[in-house]
Amino acid sequence: MSQHVLVTGGAGFIGSHLIPKLVACGHRVRVLDSLSAQIHGTVPRDLEWLQGPGIEFIRGDVTVREDWQRALQGIDAIVHLAAETGTGQSMYEIARYNEVNSQGTALMFDVLGKLGEHQVKRVVLSSSRSIYGEGAYLHPTTGARAYPGARSAEQLREQRWDPVCSETGAALQLVATREDDLISPASIYAATKYAQEDLVRIGCQAMGLGYAILRLQNVYGERQSLNNPYTGILSIFSTKIRRDTQLPLFEDGEESRDFVHVDDVTDALLASVTVEKAPDTAINVGSGLATSVKEVASELSRAFGKTPNVAVTGQFRVGDIRHNYADIERLRTLLGLTPKVSLKEGLQRFAKWVSSQPLPEDQLEKANRELRERKLMN
């Protein structure tokens, strides 16, 4: 059945892949996006696709009541992508992250509740794996699931990278994190994403709306922002590879993430909108595989046809996690999806697209300097 879908933050990376899929399925789409300079650059470019058939674009801000009032008229479903992203920057831009992520979501429900008559039936939230903090481990002797807390600055300065049992000091065994595992945000960004989750769950239950909360792992792929030095490790690495400069790896380079291609992510978002029965729960969206930063840096270099040139720096950022990868059983059972794009294929596609783009300025040192000035990085 055709629906009228509002996609907040839809002019960004994920939206640029989701919206064509929605339109191809016969849905009409309204996009609400502020075109943030940090993401789109001072002069936004390559947005002609927003003028395509079946797409209506509103330049507006999720923190502005009047923009929500305009955007929600006549809408059947909401895909809420709009958010400030980036662990490091969130630790000193605290009020802005809270305003956009937490308050922006609260304002959505406030406006929706005061519209009187509306036809919204479902809300899909793009959340983050960061809400788990360090994620799940097994105790080496008891086999019990363990959830280590955030690593302290002192621990990181001493290069004690891996979480250990708080009682015995024994090394813990990493396992896939399930949706019912402990929630333990380790950064302001993560805290605001979890606040969004609670707002969506409670707001939808109170209003009788179906919902889905998708906890995205490290999303990458064609059309992700190459201008934002505060998020997107593959974008940062790709710029350095093209400039033939060394790739600096934090800690010992063995920290791992679950890298998932944007095509698999947008398939999950599309299914969350269209599946007959709303999941009404949180769902991990990832590849289900843990890949070290060193490994992904080397594989990306090879995708560009370059010999890997990496350097382990021992540097760290307060708020970063060591490991996390997703248990994706709910993705399979509730949405009927299994990730299709392998890391090798995805990186090759990403490298091919990046090579067609203007060479960005390398802004990593600028971002790192801001962290060091605030004693959030060694």
For each residue, the residues with C-beta under 8 A, 3 or more apart:
1:
2: 26 27 28
3: 27 28 76 77 273 274
4: 27 28 29 30 74 75 76 77
5: 22 27 28 29 30 75 76 77 78 79 273
6: 29 30 31 32 71 72 75 77 78 79
7: 10 15 18 19 22 29 30 31 32 78 79 81
8: 31 32 33 62 71 78 79 80 81 82 108
9: 12 14 15 32 33 62 80 81 82 83
10: 7 15 16 18 19 29 31 32 33 79 81
11: 15 16 31 33 35 40 44 47 50 57
12: 9 15 16 33 39 40 81 225
13: 16 17 39 219 221 223 224 225 262
14: 9 17 18 81 126 219 262 265 266 269
15: 7 9 10 11 12 18 19 31 33 81
16: 10 11 12 13 19 20 49 223
17: 13 14 20 21 221 222 223 262 263 265 266
18: 7 10 14 15 21 22 79 81 266 269 270
19: 7 10 15 16 22 23 29 31 49 55
20: 16 17 23 24 49
21: 17 18 24 25 266 267 270
22: 5 7 18 19 25 27 29 270 273
23: 19 20 26 27 28 29 52 53 54 55
24: 20 21
25: 21 22 270 274
26: 2 23
27: 2 3 4 5 22 23 54 273
28: 2 3 4 5 23 54 55 56
29: 4 5 6 7 10 19 22 23 54 55 56
30: 4 5 6 7 55 56 57 58 71 75
31: 6 7 8 10 11 15 19 50 55 56 57 58
32: 6 7 8 9 10 58 60 62 67 68 71 82
33: 8 9 10 11 12 15 57 58 59 60 82
34: 59 60 61 62 82
35: 11 39 40 44 47 59
36: 39 40
37: 40 41 42
38: 227 228 230
39: 12 13 35 36 225 227 228
40: 11 12 35 36 37 44 45 47 225 227
41: 37 44 45 227
42: 37
43:
44: 11 35 40 41 47
45: 40 41
46: 49 223
47: 11 35 40 44 50
48: 51
49: 16 19 20 46 52 55
50: 11 31 47 55 57
51: 48 55 57
52: 23 49 55
53: 23
54: 23 27 28 29
55: 19 23 28 29 30 31 49 50 51 52
56: 28 29 30 31
57: 11 30 31 33 50 51
58: 30 31 32 33 67 70 71
59: 33 34 35
60: 32 33 34 64 66 67 68 70 71
61: 34 64 67
62: 8 9 32 34 67 68 82 100 104 105 107 108
63: 99 100 103 104 107
64: 60 61 67 68
65: 68 69 107 110 111
66: 60 69 70
67: 32 58 60 61 62 64 70 71
68: 32 60 62 64 65 71 72 107 108 111 112
69: 65 66 72 73 111 115
70: 58 60 66 67 73
71: 6 8 30 32 58 60 67 68 75
72: 6 68 69 75 78 108 111 112 115 118 120
73: 69 70
74: 4 119
75: 4 5 6 30 71 72 78 118 119 120
76: 3 4 5 119 120 121 122
77: 3 4 5 6 120 121 122 123 124 273
78: 5 6 7 8 72 75 108 120 122 123 124
79: 5 6 7 8 10 18 124 126 269 272 273
80: 8 9 105 108 123 124 125 126 196 200
81: 7 8 9 10 12 14 15 18 126
82: 8 9 32 33 34 62 100 104
83: 9 100 101 104 126 192 193 196
84: 89 90 93 96 97 100 101 189 192
85: 189 230 231
86: 89 90 189 228 230 231
87: 90 91 130 187 189 190 231 317 319 320
88: 91 230 317 319 320 367 371 376 377
89: 84 86 92 93 97 189 230 231 367 370
90: 84 86 87 93 94 97 187 188 189 192 319
91: 87 88 94 187 188 318 319 371 374 376
92: 89 370 371 374 376
93: 84 89 90 96 97
94: 90 91 97 98 188
95: 98 99
96: 84 93 99 100
97: 84 89 90 93 94 100 101 188 189 192
98: 94 95 101 102 103 188 192 195
99: 63 95 96 102 103 104
100: 62 63 82 83 84 96 97 103 104
101: 83 84 97 98 104 105 189 192 193 195 196
102: 98 99 105 106 192 195 196 199
103: 63 98 99 100 106 107
104: 62 63 82 83 99 100 101 107 108
105: 62 80 101 102 108 109 125 195 196 199 200
106: 102 103 109 110 199
107: 62 63 65 68 103 104 110 111
108: 8 62 68 72 78 80 104 105 111 112
109: 105 106 112 113 199 203 207
110: 65 106 107 113 114
111: 65 68 69 72 107 108 114 115
112: 68 72 108 109 115 118 120 203 207
113: 109 110 207
114: 110 111
115: 69 72 111 112 118
116:
117:
118: 72 75 112 115
119: 74 75 76
120: 72 75 76 77 78 112 123 209
121: 76 77 209 210
122: 76 77 78 209 210 211 212 272 273 278
123: 77 78 80 120 200 203 204 209 210 211 212
124: 77 78 79 80 211 212 214 269 272 273
125: 80 105 196 197 200 211 212 213 214
126: 14 79 80 81 83 214 216 269
127: 131 193 194 196 197 213 214 215 216 282
128: 131 189 190 193 215 216
129: 132 135 177 215 216 217 218 258 284 286 324 326
130: 87 133 185 186 187 189 190 193 321
131: 127 128 183 184 185 190 193 194 197 215
132: 129 135 136 177 181 182 183 184 215 324
133: 130 147 149 150 182 183 184 185 186 190 321
134: 137 147 148 149 150 151 163 184 186 321 322 323 324
135: 129 132 147 174 177 181 321 323 324 325
136: 132 145 146 147 174 175 176 177 178 181 182
137: 134 145 146 147 148 163 172 173 174 175
138: 143 144 145 146 172 173 175
139: 142 143 144 145 146 165 170 172 173
140: 165 170 171 172 173
141: 170
142: 139
143: 138 139
144: 138 139
145: 136 137 138 139 175 181
146: 136 137 138 139 165 172
147: 133 134 135 136 137 181 182 184
148: 134 137 151 163 164 165 166 172
149: 133 134 166 184
150: 133 134 184 186 319 321
151: 134 148 155 156 160 161 163 321 322
152: 155 156
153: 156 157 318
154: 157 158
155: 151 152 158 160
156: 151 152 153 159 160 161 251 316 318 378
157: 153 154 316 378
158: 154 155
159: 156 251 252 314
160: 151 155 156 164
161: 151 156 251 252 254 255 322
162: 171 172 322
163: 134 137 148 151 172 322
164: 148 160 168 169 170 171 172
165: 139 140 146 148 168 169 170 171 172
166: 148 149
167:
168: 164 165
169: 164 165
170: 139 140 141 164 165
171: 140 162 164 165
172: 137 138 139 140 146 148 162 163 164 165
173: 137 138 139 140
174: 135 136 137 256 290 323 325
175: 136 137 138 145
176: 136 288 325 326 327 328
177: 129 132 135 136 181 284 324 325 326 327
178: 136 181 284 327 329
179: 215 281 282 283 284 327 330
180:
181: 132 135 136 145 147 177 178
182: 132 133 136 147
183: 131 132 133 194
184: 131 132 133 134 147 149 150
185: 130 131 133 190 191 193 194
186: 130 133 134 150 190 319 320 321
187: 87 90 91 130 190 191 319 320
188: 90 91 94 97 98 191 192 319
189: 84 85 86 87 89 90 97 101 128 130 192 193 319
190: 87 128 130 131 133 185 186 187 193 194
191: 185 187 188 194 195
192: 83 84 90 97 98 101 102 188 189 195 196
193: 83 101 127 128 130 131 185 189 190 196 197
194: 127 131 183 185 190 191 197 198
195: 98 101 102 105 191 192 198 199
196: 80 83 101 102 105 125 127 192 193 199 200
197: 125 127 131 193 194 200 201 213 282
198: 194 195 201 202
199: 102 105 106 109 195 196 202 203
200: 80 105 123 125 196 197 203 204 211 213
201: 197 198 204 205 211 213
202: 198 199 205 206
203: 109 112 123 199 200 206 207 209
204: 123 200 201 207 208 209 210 211 280
205: 201 202 208
206: 202 203
207: 109 112 113 203 204
208: 204 205
209: 120 121 122 123 203 204
210: 121 122 123 204 277 278 279 280
211: 122 123 124 125 200 201 204 278 279 280
212: 122 123 124 125 272 278 279 280 281 283
213: 125 127 197 200 201 281 282 283
214: 124 125 126 127 265 268 269 272 282 283 285
215: 127 128 129 131 132 179 282 283 284 285 326
216: 126 127 128 129 219 260 265 285 286
217: 129 257 258 259 260 284 285 286 287 324 325 326
218: 129 233 257 258 259 260 286
219: 13 14 216 224 260 261 262 265
220: 224 232 234 259 260 261 262 346 347 350
221: 13 17 224 261 262 263 346 349 350
222: 17 262 349 350 353
223: 13 16 17 46 262 353
224: 13 219 220 221 232 234 235 262 350
225: 12 13 39 40 228 231 232 235
226: 235 238 239 354 357 360
227: 38 39 40 41 360 363
228: 38 39 86 225 231 232 235
229: 236 363 364 366 367
230: 38 85 86 88 89 367
231: 85 86 87 89 225 228
232: 220 224 225 228 235 236
233: 218 236 237 257 293 296
234: 220 224 237 238 259 296 300 347 350
235: 224 225 226 228 232 238 239
236: 229 232 233 239 240 364
237: 233 234 240 241 247 296 297 300 301
238: 226 234 235 241 242 300 304 350 351 354
239: 226 235 236 242 243 359 360 361 362 364
240: 236 237 243 245 246 247 362 364
241: 237 238 244 247 300 301 304 306
242: 238 239 304 354 355 359
243: 239 240 359 362
244: 241 306 309
245: 240 309 362
246: 240 309 310 311
247: 237 240 241 297 301 308 309 310 311
248: 310 311 313 315 364
249: 252 253 293 294 297 310 311 312 313
250: 253 255 293 313 315 316 317 320
251: 156 159 161 254 255 312 314 315 316 322
252: 159 161 249 255 312 314
253: 249 250 292 293 294 297 310 312
254: 161 251 292 293 294
255: 161 250 251 252 292 293 320 321 322 323
256: 174 290 291 292 293 322 323 324 325
257: 217 218 233 290 291 293 296 323 324 325
258: 129 217 218 286 287 288 289 290 291 324 325 326
259: 217 218 220 234 287 291 296 343 346
260: 216 217 218 219 220 264 265 285 286 287 339
261: 219 220 221 264 265 339 341 345 346 349
262: 13 14 17 219 220 221 222 223 224 265 266
263: 17 221 266 267 340 341
264: 260 261 267 268 285 287 337 339 340 341
265: 14 17 214 216 219 260 261 262 268 269 285
266: 14 17 18 21 262 263 269 270
267: 21 263 264 270 271 337 340
268: 214 264 265 271 272 283 285 331 335 337
269: 14 18 79 124 126 214 265 266 272 273
270: 18 21 22 25 266 267 273 274
271: 267 268 274 275 335 336 337
272: 79 122 124 212 214 268 269 275 279 283 335
273: 3 5 22 27 77 79 122 124 269 270
274: 3 25 270 271
275: 271 272 278 279 334 335 336
276:
277: 210
278: 122 210 211 212 275
279: 210 211 212 272 275 283 330 334 335
280: 204 210 211 212
281: 179 212 213 330 334
282: 127 179 197 213 214 215 330
283: 179 212 213 214 215 268 272 279 330 331 334 335
284: 129 177 178 179 215 217 326 327 328 330 331
285: 214 215 216 217 260 264 265 268 326 328 331
286: 129 216 217 218 258 260 289 325 326 328 339
287: 217 258 259 260 264 325 326 328 339 343
288: 176 258 325 326 327 328 339
289: 258 286 325 343
290: 174 256 257 258 323 324 325
291: 256 257 258 259 295 296 343
292: 253 254 255 256 295 296
293: 233 249 250 253 254 255 256 257 296 297
294: 249 253 254 297 298 310 312
295: 291 292 298 299
296: 233 234 237 257 259 291 292 293 299 300 343 347
297: 237 247 249 253 293 294 300 301 308 310
298: 294 295 301 302 308 310
299: 295 296 302 303 343 344 347
300: 234 237 238 241 296 297 303 304 347 350 351
301: 237 241 247 297 298 304 306 307 308 309 310
302: 298 299 305 306 308
303: 299 300 344 347 348 350 351
304: 238 241 242 300 301 351 354 355
305: 302
306: 241 244 301 302 309
307: 301
308: 247 297 298 301 302
309: 244 245 246 247 301 306
310: 246 247 248 249 253 294 297 298 301
311: 246 247 248 249
312: 249 251 252 253 294
313: 248 249 250
314: 159 251 252 378
315: 248 250 251 368 377 378
316: 156 157 250 251 320 377 378
317: 87 88 250 320 371 376 377
318: 91 153 156 376 377
319: 87 88 90 91 150 186 187 188 189 376
320: 87 88 186 187 250 255 316 317
321: 130 133 134 135 150 151 186 255 324
322: 134 151 161 162 163 251 255 256
323: 134 135 174 255 256 257 290
324: 129 132 134 135 177 217 256 257 258 290 321
325: 135 174 176 177 217 256 257 258 286 287 288 289 290
326: 129 176 177 215 217 258 284 285 286 287 288
327: 176 177 178 179 284 288 330
328: 176 284 285 286 287 288 331 332 338 339
329: 178 332 333
330: 179 279 281 282 283 284 327 333 334 335
331: 268 283 284 285 328 334 335 337 338
332: 328 329 335 336 337 338
333: 329 330 336
334: 275 279 281 283 330 331
335: 268 271 272 275 279 283 330 331 332
336: 271 275 332 333
337: 264 267 268 271 331 332
338: 328 331 332
339: 260 261 264 286 287 288 328
340: 263 264 267
341: 261 263 264 345 346 349
342: 345 346
343: 259 287 289 291 296 299 346 347
344: 299 303 347 348
345: 261 341 342 348 349
346: 220 221 259 261 341 342 343 349 350
347: 220 234 296 299 300 303 343 344 350 351
348: 303 344 345 351 352
349: 221 222 261 341 345 346 352 353
350: 220 221 222 224 234 238 300 303 346 347 353 354
351: 238 300 303 304 347 348 354 355
352: 348 349 355 356
353: 222 223 349 350 356 357
354: 226 238 242 304 350 351 357
355: 242 304 351 352
356: 352 353
357: 226 353 354 360
358:
359: 239 242 243
360: 226 227 239 357 363
361: 239
362: 239 240 243 245 365
363: 227 229 360 366 367
364: 229 236 239 240 248 367 368
365: 362 368 369
366: 229 363 369 370
367: 88 89 229 230 363 364 370 371
368: 315 364 365 371 372 377
369: 365 366 372 373
370: 89 92 366 367 373 374
371: 88 91 92 317 367 368 374 376 377
372: 368 369 375 376 377 378
373: 369 370
374: 91 92 370 371
375: 372
376: 88 91 92 317 318 319 371 372
377: 88 315 316 317 318 368 371 372
378: 156 157 314 315 316 372
